[in-house]
Each structure stands twice: as structure tokens, then as C-alpha cells.
């Protein structure tokens, strides 16, 4: 998944898409118009929370705890780390094939 300000840069989006295509990985990006403003990204997070019945409308507590990640879906990061997967990204050769100078 590529989102936020980086995903609004069409050049970077295309380069990352080319890299994903090279490695057979599917890239998911929100529409560009939803990537330029953090307010929109926060609203999108709220919509996803609402769709998953995550108590969007319950009263906020007196203490606000910021979240580094949105708790949407299952967090499988520890399982992925345990698999010790290594993906050899060959940035230079991929960019050379696209005639992009480093």
C-alpha cells in the first residue's frame, strides 16, 4: 500500500509500481485526490473504522492516546518478521531498464 503525500507524486507512484510489477507484487494506492491532504486521510480512516463498527461515535475519553498505526484489520507484522523473508531489491538494474539515471 502506498498512501499519503508520497502517493500523490505520480512519478514516484509509477516508479514504485514498476518495482512492484518487476517483483510480481500488487500495488494498492488510494485515488490521488485522497493522498494530498492529511485531513482527507484521517477522514478516510474514520470511514474505514465506521465500516468495521469500531465505535467511531462513542464519546472520547479525557486522555487522548495517539496511534502510530490505524488498527484496521489484523496486524500480522510479527508473523511476517518471523518468516525472515528477504526480497533482493535491485533498484539500480530496474531503473536502468527504465532509462532512469541515478
DSSP file (Angstrom, degrees, kcal/mol; ACC not computed):
  #  RESIDUE AA STRUCTURE BP1 BP2  ACC     N-H-->O    O-->H-N    N-H-->O    O-->H-N    TCO  KAPPA ALPHA  PHI   PSI    X-CA   Y-CA   Z-CA
    1    1 A X              0   0    0      0, 0.0     2,-0.5     0, 0.0    28,-0.2   0.000 360.0 360.0 360.0 132.1    0.0    0.0    0.0
    2    2 A X  B     +a   29   0A   0     26,-2.7    28,-0.6     5,-0.1     2,-0.3  -0.990 360.0 144.5-121.9 121.8    1.3    3.4   -0.9
    3    3 A X        +     0   0    0     -2,-0.5     3,-0.5    26,-0.2     4,-0.4  -0.843  27.7  47.2-145.7-179.2   -0.6    6.4    0.5
    4    4 A X  S >> S-     0   0    0     -2,-0.3     4,-0.6     1,-0.2     3,-0.6  -0.314 110.0 -29.1  78.3-163.7   -0.2    9.8    1.9
    5    5 A X  H >> S+     0   0    0      1,-0.2     3,-1.0     2,-0.2     4,-0.5   0.832 134.8  59.6 -58.1 -36.5    1.8   12.6    0.2
    6    6 A X  H >4 S+     0   0    0     -3,-0.5     3,-1.3     1,-0.3    -1,-0.2   0.894 101.5  54.9 -60.0 -39.9    4.2   10.2   -1.4
    7    7 A X  H <4 S+     0   0    0     -3,-0.6    -1,-0.3    -4,-0.4    -2,-0.2   0.662  98.3  63.0 -71.2 -15.2    1.3    8.5   -3.3
    8    8 A X  H << S+     0   0    0     -3,-1.0     2,-1.0    -4,-0.6    -1,-0.3   0.632  81.7  90.0 -82.8 -12.2    0.3   11.9   -4.7
    9    9 A X    <X  -     0   0    0     -3,-1.3     4,-2.7    -4,-0.5     5,-0.2  -0.749  65.3-163.4 -84.2 105.0    3.6   12.1   -6.6
   10   10 A X  H  > S+     0   0    0     -2,-1.0     4,-2.2     1,-0.2    -1,-0.2   0.815  85.8  54.6 -63.8 -32.0    2.8   10.5   -9.9
   11   11 A X  H  > S+     0   0    0      2,-0.2     4,-2.3     1,-0.2    -1,-0.2   0.953 112.7  42.0 -65.3 -49.5    6.5   10.0  -10.8
   12   12 A X  H  > S+     0   0    0      1,-0.2     4,-2.7     2,-0.2     5,-0.3   0.891 112.7  54.9 -64.6 -38.5    7.2    8.1   -7.5
   13   13 A X  H  X S+     0   0    0     -4,-2.7     4,-2.3    -7,-0.2    -1,-0.2   0.919 109.9  46.5 -59.9 -43.6    4.0    6.2   -7.8
   14   14 A X  H  X S+     0   0    0     -4,-2.2     4,-2.7     2,-0.2    -2,-0.2   0.907 112.2  50.0 -66.8 -41.8    5.0    5.0  -11.3
   15   15 A X  H  X S+     0   0    0     -4,-2.3     4,-2.2     2,-0.2    -2,-0.2   0.922 113.5  45.3 -62.5 -43.6    8.5    4.0  -10.2
   16   16 A X  H  X S+     0   0    0     -4,-2.7     4,-2.5     2,-0.2    -1,-0.2   0.877 112.1  52.3 -68.7 -36.1    7.1    2.1   -7.2
   17   17 A X  H  X S+     0   0    0     -4,-2.3     4,-2.7    -5,-0.3    -2,-0.2   0.914 109.0  50.2 -63.4 -42.2    4.5    0.5   -9.4
   18   18 A X  H  X S+     0   0    0     -4,-2.7     4,-2.4     2,-0.2    -2,-0.2   0.906 111.3  49.0 -61.4 -41.6    7.3   -0.6  -11.9
   19   19 A X  H  X S+     0   0    0     -4,-2.2     4,-1.7     2,-0.2    -2,-0.2   0.922 111.9  47.9 -64.1 -44.6    9.3   -2.0   -9.0
   20   20 A X  H  <>S+     0   0    0     -4,-2.5     5,-3.2     1,-0.2     4,-0.4   0.912 111.5  50.7 -62.9 -42.4    6.2   -3.9   -7.7
   21   21 A X  H ><5S+     0   0    0     -4,-2.7     3,-1.2     1,-0.2    -2,-0.2   0.917 106.8  55.0 -60.9 -43.5    5.5   -5.2  -11.2
   22   22 A X  H 3<5S+     0   0    0     -4,-2.4    -1,-0.2     1,-0.3    -2,-0.2   0.877 115.0  39.0 -56.4 -39.8    9.1   -6.4  -11.6
   23   23 A X  T 3<5S-     0   0    0     -4,-1.7    -1,-0.3     2,-0.1    -2,-0.2   0.335 115.5-112.0 -96.2   6.5    8.8   -8.5   -8.4
   24   24 A X  T < 5S+     0   0    0     -3,-1.2     2,-0.4    -4,-0.4    -3,-0.2   0.829  70.3 139.9  70.0  31.6    5.2   -9.6   -9.0
   25   25 A X      < -     0   0    0     -5,-3.2     2,-0.4    -6,-0.2    -1,-0.2  -0.901  51.3-127.5-110.6 136.1    3.7   -7.6   -6.2
   26   26 A X        -     0   0    0     -2,-0.4     2,-0.4    -3,-0.1    -9,-0.0  -0.688  20.2-145.1 -84.8 131.2    0.4   -5.8   -6.5
   27   27 A X        -     0   0    0     -2,-0.4     2,-0.5   -10,-0.1   -10,-0.0  -0.812   9.9-162.2 -97.2 132.8    0.5   -2.1   -5.5
   28   28 A X        +     0   0    0     -2,-0.4   -26,-2.7   -25,-0.0     2,-0.4  -0.967  15.5 168.1-115.3 127.8   -2.6   -0.6   -3.9
   29   29 A X  B     -a    2   0A   0     -2,-0.5   -26,-0.2   -28,-0.2     3,-0.1  -0.999  32.8-123.6-136.4 138.8   -3.0    3.2   -3.8
   30   30 A X        -     0   0    0    -28,-0.6     5,-0.1    -2,-0.4   -28,-0.0  -0.367  56.4 -74.2 -67.5 162.0   -5.9    5.4   -2.9
   31   31 A X    >   -     0   0    0      1,-0.1     3,-2.5     3,-0.1     4,-0.2  -0.302  47.1-114.5 -55.8 144.4   -7.0    7.8   -5.6
   32   32 A X  G >  S+     0   0    0      1,-0.3     3,-2.2     2,-0.2     4,-0.5   0.837 113.6  64.4 -52.8 -38.1   -4.5   10.7   -5.9
   33   33 A X  G 3  S+     0   0    0      1,-0.3    -1,-0.3     2,-0.2     3,-0.2   0.682 102.3  50.6 -64.4 -14.4   -7.1   13.2   -4.8
   34   34 A X  G <  S+     0   0    0     -3,-2.5    -1,-0.3     1,-0.1   -30,-0.2   0.308 101.7  64.0-100.7   8.1   -7.2   11.5   -1.4
   35   35 A X  S <  S+     0   0    0     -3,-2.2   -27,-0.3    -4,-0.2    -2,-0.2   0.499  87.1  65.2-108.7  -6.2   -3.4   11.5   -0.9
   36   36 A X  S    S+     0   0    0     -4,-0.5     2,-0.5    -3,-0.2    -2,-0.1   0.694  94.9  53.4 -95.6 -18.5   -2.6   15.2   -0.7
   37   37 A X    >>  -     0   0    0     -4,-0.2     4,-1.8     1,-0.1     3,-0.7  -0.966  62.5-151.8-125.2 122.0   -4.3   16.3    2.5
   38   38 A X  H 3> S+     0   0    0     -2,-0.5     4,-2.6     1,-0.2     5,-0.2   0.821  98.9  63.1 -59.7 -29.7   -3.8   14.6    5.8
   39   39 A X  H 3> S+     0   0    0      1,-0.2     4,-2.2     2,-0.2    -1,-0.2   0.902 103.8  47.2 -60.3 -40.7   -7.3   15.7    6.8
   40   40 A X  H <> S+     0   0    0     -3,-0.7     4,-2.7     2,-0.2    -1,-0.2   0.902 110.7  51.5 -67.5 -40.5   -8.7   13.6    4.0
   41   41 A X  H  X S+     0   0    0     -4,-1.8     4,-2.2     2,-0.2    -2,-0.2   0.901 110.5  48.9 -64.0 -39.2   -6.5   10.6    5.1
   42   42 A X  H  X S+     0   0    0     -4,-2.6     4,-2.1     2,-0.2    -1,-0.2   0.909 111.4  49.8 -64.9 -41.6   -7.8   11.0    8.6
   43   43 A X  H  X S+     0   0    0     -4,-2.2     4,-2.3     2,-0.2    -2,-0.2   0.903 109.2  51.8 -63.0 -40.9  -11.4   11.1    7.3
   44   44 A X  H  X S+     0   0    0     -4,-2.7     4,-2.6     1,-0.2    -2,-0.2   0.915 107.9  52.1 -62.1 -42.2  -10.8    8.0    5.2
   45   45 A X  H  X S+     0   0    0     -4,-2.2     4,-2.4     1,-0.2    -1,-0.2   0.910 108.8  51.1 -58.9 -41.9   -9.5    6.3    8.3
   46   46 A X  H  X S+     0   0    0     -4,-2.1     4,-2.6     2,-0.2    -2,-0.2   0.898 108.8  50.7 -62.2 -41.3  -12.7    7.3   10.1
   47   47 A X  H  X S+     0   0    0     -4,-2.3     4,-2.7     2,-0.2    -2,-0.2   0.927 111.0  48.3 -62.3 -44.9  -14.8    5.9    7.3
   48   48 A X  H  X S+     0   0    0     -4,-2.6     4,-1.3     2,-0.2    -2,-0.2   0.897 112.0  49.4 -63.6 -39.5  -13.0    2.6    7.4
   49   49 A X  H  <>S+     0   0    0     -4,-2.4     5,-2.5     2,-0.2    -1,-0.2   0.915 111.3  49.7 -63.8 -42.3  -13.4    2.4   11.2
   50   50 A X  H ><5S+     0   0    0     -4,-2.6     3,-1.8     1,-0.2    -2,-0.2   0.925 108.1  53.0 -61.5 -45.0  -17.1    3.2   10.8
   51   51 A X  H 3<5S+     0   0    0     -4,-2.7    -1,-0.2     1,-0.3    -2,-0.2   0.793 111.2  47.3 -62.0 -28.0  -17.5    0.4    8.2
   52   52 A X  T 3<5S-     0   0    0     -4,-1.3    -1,-0.3    -3,-0.2    -2,-0.2   0.194 114.8-115.4 -99.4  16.7  -15.9   -2.0   10.6
   53   53 A X  T < 5 +     0   0    0     -3,-1.8    -3,-0.2     1,-0.2    -2,-0.1   0.907  57.9 157.6  53.9  48.1  -18.0   -1.0   13.6
   54   54 A X      < -     0   0    0     -5,-2.5    -1,-0.2    -6,-0.1    -4,-0.1  -0.127  64.9 -98.2 -98.9  37.9  -15.1    0.3   15.5
   55   55 A X    >   +     0   0    0     -5,-0.1     3,-0.9    -6,-0.1    -5,-0.1   0.884  60.2 164.4  54.4  50.0  -17.1    2.7   17.8
   56   56 A X  T 3  S+     0   0    0      1,-0.2    -1,-0.1    -7,-0.2    -6,-0.1   0.834  73.7  46.7 -64.3 -32.7  -16.5    5.9   15.8
   57   57 A X  T 3  S+     0   0    0     -7,-0.1    -1,-0.2     2,-0.1     2,-0.1   0.387  83.2 114.0 -96.9   4.6  -19.3    7.7   17.6
   58   58 A X  S <  S-     0   0    0     -3,-0.9     2,-0.0     1,-0.1     0, 0.0  -0.440  80.9 -87.8 -75.4 154.2  -18.6    6.8   21.2
   59   59 A X        -     0   0    0      1,-0.1     2,-0.1    -2,-0.1    -1,-0.1  -0.320  44.5-117.1 -62.6 135.5  -17.5    9.6   23.5
   60   60 A X        -     0   0    0      1,-0.1    -1,-0.1    -3,-0.1     4,-0.1  -0.453  29.5-116.6 -71.6 145.6  -13.8   10.3   23.5
   61   61 A X        -     0   0    0      2,-0.3    -1,-0.1    -2,-0.1     0, 0.0  -0.256  25.9-106.7 -73.9 169.8  -12.0    9.7   26.8
   62   62 A X  S    S+     0   0    0      1,-0.1     2,-0.5     2,-0.0    -1,-0.1   0.735 107.7  62.5 -69.9 -22.2  -10.4   12.6   28.7
   63   63 A X  S    S-     0   0    0      2,-0.0     2,-0.6     0, 0.0    -2,-0.3  -0.917  74.2-154.5-109.3 126.4   -7.0   11.2   27.6
   64   64 A X        -     0   0    0     -2,-0.5     2,-0.6    -4,-0.1    -2,-0.0  -0.876   5.6-165.1-101.8 124.7   -6.1   11.0   24.0
   65   65 A X        -     0   0    0     -2,-0.6     2,-0.1     2,-0.0    -2,-0.0  -0.932  18.2-135.0-110.2 113.1   -3.5    8.4   23.0
   66   66 A X        -     0   0    0     -2,-0.6     2,-0.5     1,-0.1     3,-0.1  -0.371  15.6-139.6 -67.0 145.6   -2.1    8.9   19.5
   67   67 A X        -     0   0    0      1,-0.1     3,-0.1    -2,-0.1    -1,-0.1  -0.908  10.8-158.8-108.6 130.8   -1.9    5.8   17.4
   68   68 A X  S    S+     0   0    0     -2,-0.5     2,-0.3     1,-0.2    -1,-0.1   0.750  85.7  25.7 -75.1 -24.5    1.2    5.1   15.2
   69   69 A X  S    S-     0   0    0     -3,-0.1     2,-0.4     2,-0.0    -1,-0.2  -0.987  87.9-110.4-138.6 146.9   -0.9    2.8   13.0
   70   70 A X        -     0   0    0     -2,-0.3     2,-2.1     1,-0.1    -2,-0.0  -0.632  28.4-130.7 -76.0 130.8   -4.6    2.5   12.3
   71   71 A X        +     0   0    0     -2,-0.4     2,-0.5     4,-0.0    -1,-0.1  -0.301  58.3 138.4 -81.0  58.0   -6.0   -0.6   14.0
   72   72 A X        -     0   0    0     -2,-2.1    -2,-0.1     2,-0.1   -23,-0.1  -0.894  62.7 -13.8-104.7 128.1   -7.8   -1.8   10.8
   73   73 A X  S    S-     0   0    0     -2,-0.5     2,-0.4     2,-0.1   -21,-0.0  -0.278 106.6 -38.5  78.2-169.5   -7.6   -5.5   10.0
   74   74 A X        -     0   0    0     -2,-0.0     2,-0.8     2,-0.0    -2,-0.1  -0.748  51.3-130.8 -94.9 137.9   -5.3   -7.9   11.6
   75   75 A X        +     0   0    0     -2,-0.4     3,-0.2     1,-0.1     4,-0.1  -0.789  35.2 163.5 -88.0 110.3   -1.7   -7.0   12.5
   76   76 A X     >  +     0   0    0     -2,-0.8     4,-2.3     1,-0.1     5,-0.2   0.146  36.9 114.8-111.4  17.9    0.5   -9.7   11.1
   77   77 A X  H  > S+     0   0    0      1,-0.2     4,-2.5     2,-0.2     5,-0.2   0.869  76.4  50.8 -60.0 -38.0    3.8   -7.8   11.2
   78   78 A X  H  > S+     0   0    0      2,-0.2     4,-2.3     1,-0.2    -1,-0.2   0.907 110.0  49.9 -66.9 -40.1    5.3  -10.2   13.8
   79   79 A X  H  > S+     0   0    0      2,-0.2     4,-1.0     1,-0.2    -2,-0.2   0.896 111.6  49.2 -63.4 -39.6    4.4  -13.3   11.8
   80   80 A X  H ><>S+     0   0    0     -4,-2.3     3,-0.7     1,-0.2     5,-0.7   0.931 110.8  49.4 -66.0 -44.8    6.0  -11.7    8.7
   81   81 A X  H ><5S+     0   0    0     -4,-2.5     3,-1.5     1,-0.2    -2,-0.2   0.900 106.8  56.7 -59.2 -40.3    9.1  -10.8   10.6
   82   82 A X  H 3<5S+     0   0    0     -4,-2.3    -1,-0.2     1,-0.3    -2,-0.2   0.766  97.7  62.2 -64.5 -24.9    9.3  -14.4   12.0
   83   83 A X  T <<5S-     0   0    0     -4,-1.0    -1,-0.3    -3,-0.7    -2,-0.2   0.645  95.8-144.2 -75.1 -14.0    9.3  -15.7    8.4
   84   84 A X  T < 5 -     0   0    0     -3,-1.5     2,-0.3    -4,-0.5    -3,-0.1   0.895  26.8-174.1  52.7  46.1   12.6  -13.9    7.8
   85   85 A X      < -     0   0    0     -5,-0.7     2,-0.5     2,-0.0    -1,-0.2  -0.539   9.1-162.1 -76.0 132.9   11.6  -13.1    4.2
   86   86 A X        -     0   0    0     -2,-0.3     2,-0.6     2,-0.0    -1,-0.0  -0.973   7.2-172.2-119.8 123.6   14.3  -11.5    2.1
   87   87 A X        -     0   0    0     -2,-0.5     2,-1.4     2,-0.0   -64,-0.0  -0.953  19.0-142.5-115.0 114.1   13.5   -9.7   -1.1
   88   88 A X        -     0   0    0     -2,-0.6     2,-0.6     2,-0.1    -2,-0.0  -0.587  16.6-160.3 -79.9  93.9   16.5   -8.6   -3.1
   89   89 A X        -     0   0    0     -2,-1.4     2,-0.9     1,-0.1     3,-0.2  -0.633   6.1-164.5 -76.5 121.0   15.5   -5.2   -4.5
   90   90 A X     >  +     0   0    0     -2,-0.6     4,-2.2     1,-0.2     5,-0.2  -0.618  18.8 167.2-103.8  70.1   17.8   -4.4   -7.4
   91   91 A X  H  > S+     0   0    0     -2,-0.9     4,-2.6     1,-0.2     5,-0.2   0.894  70.9  51.0 -53.2 -48.2   17.0   -0.7   -7.6
   92   92 A X  H  > S+     0   0    0      1,-0.2     4,-2.4     2,-0.2    -1,-0.2   0.927 111.6  44.8 -62.5 -47.3   19.8    0.2  -10.0
   93   93 A X  H  > S+     0   0    0      1,-0.2     4,-1.9     2,-0.2    -1,-0.2   0.876 114.1  50.4 -66.8 -35.4   19.1   -2.5  -12.6
   94   94 A X  H  X S+     0   0    0     -4,-2.2     4,-1.1     2,-0.2    -1,-0.2   0.928 113.0  45.5 -66.7 -43.8   15.3   -1.8  -12.6
   95   95 A X  H  <>S+     0   0    0     -4,-2.6     5,-2.9    -5,-0.2    -2,-0.2   0.863 110.1  54.7 -68.2 -35.7   15.9    1.9  -13.0
   96   96 A X  H ><5S+     0   0    0     -4,-2.4     3,-1.6    -5,-0.2    -1,-0.2   0.898 104.3  54.5 -63.7 -39.7   18.5    1.3  -15.8
   97   97 A X  H 3<5S+     0   0    0     -4,-1.9    -1,-0.2     1,-0.3    -2,-0.2   0.824 110.3  46.7 -61.6 -30.7   15.9   -0.8  -17.7
   98   98 A X  T 3<5S-     0   0    0     -4,-1.1    -1,-0.3    -3,-0.1    -2,-0.2   0.376 116.5-118.2 -90.2   3.0   13.5    2.2  -17.5
   99   99 A X  T < 5 +     0   0    0     -3,-1.6     2,-0.6     1,-0.2    -3,-0.2   0.891  63.4 148.9  58.6  42.1   16.4    4.5  -18.6
  100  100 A X      < -     0   0    0     -5,-2.9    -1,-0.2    -6,-0.1     2,-0.2  -0.934  42.0-135.8-107.9 122.9   16.2    6.5  -15.3
  101  101 A X              0   0    0     -2,-0.6    -5,-0.0     1,-0.1    -9,-0.0  -0.521 360.0 360.0 -78.9 143.1   19.5    7.9  -14.2
  102  102 A X              0   0    0     -2,-0.2    -1,-0.1   -10,-0.0   -10,-0.0   0.427 360.0 360.0 -87.9 360.0   20.5    7.6  -10.6
